Amino acid sequence: MITETEMQRILTVLKNPRDRAFISSLYDSGCRIEELITLKNRDISFDQYGSYFQLRERLVTERSGLWAVQLPCPCS
């Protein structure tokens, strides 16, 4: 497991906002890489608190739900 301090160190090293958002989303949601890369625009929404995405799993197990993920600001 990666601690929160280690995760912050990883995010500070990443310069590309896309990479930071991808790694942060994986860490915060606990989803699989395949689940994250198959997201569609309709699965992602934004509000004043951050972004939310809904995972749609094709397997029989129930993991679908909403996860609040605070993505790094692309302007920093």
Sequence and secondary structure as in RCSB ss.txt:
>XXXX:A:sequence
MITETEMQRILTVLKNPRDRAFISSLYDSGCRIEELITLKNRDISFDQYGSYFQLRERLVTERSGLWAVQLPCPC
S
>XXXX:A:secstr
   HHHHHHHHHH   HHHHHHHHHHHHH   HHHHHT  GGGEEEETTEEEEEE   SSS   EEEEE    TT
 
